[in-house]
Amino acid sequence: MRTVNQPGLAGSVSPHLSKLLVHLGDVLGYLERKAIHFYRLTLPRQFTIADLADCRLHLELLAQRISAQQVRLGLHLDPYLTLAHPDDRIAAETISTIEAACQFLAALDQRNTVQHTLVMHIGVHDAEALPRFRQRWVALSANARQRTTLEHTGTGLSLSSLLGLAASTGVPIVFDYLHFRLHNPERWSLPLALGLTLATWPDYLRPEVHLSSQRSEAYLLPGRNGDSRVLPPRPGQHADFIVVHDAIELLEASRGLPPFDLMLEAKAGDLALFRLRHELVRYAPTLAGRVS
């Protein structure tokens, strides 16, 4: 979730981990004021494991603060990187990035806990994609396997295929509401798909679920010379805000299922969260009481 409502907190990715950690400290203060407990951040592209040693003390202080605020952090792997890629060089880069990212997340967890997680995609959909994923998954360290999750997408391999992969590897599957609505060849009901996906998560880790709505309106694309173009929405494009009835449908489908953390994938970031909170109270007050 992006903090677009607070000036200075929605900037570009910091070039070095030390600057990112200072930025994260500022973000934590904002999250506390707004009672937000799940935040996705982006690592610098040149981030390495060596950076962790340089920032050890800062990481320890932030870990204490994050634990006190009960904030969960998430990372999303670059879609270009995937364990299923046919190019061994890209697969090796993927493994290296996952290991570094998961060591960073572990440094921000309190000792002997696993809370912060990394989300990735399969990315490729040829006949050997799943076998390649299985082969490279076992090459990850125990820490990386504990923290790395897999999200289904709106095209390509179905949720059913990824559930089979989860059964054979133990990788947890992140349920995505919009992707499920776009690509559900098995014609599963929402409660069934959500329940099967939540069941892939281990007991020590609270499941993660993504919620977004599909853009339905035209939008402006700013030009470099001050001119703008009006573009129609693309299929599967995320909307700026969450349609409240999408949220209601997802929450209704979750009745009787294990609790989970909800990540809003709306382009308006925290503004979408504030609006959704207000609309749930207005349209579904009993459901609003279940969301903290």
Summary of the structure (lengths in Angstrom):
residues: 292
radius of gyration: 19.1
end to end distance: 15.9
largest distance: 53.8
contacts: 882
relative contact order: 0.11
helix: 43%
strand: 13%
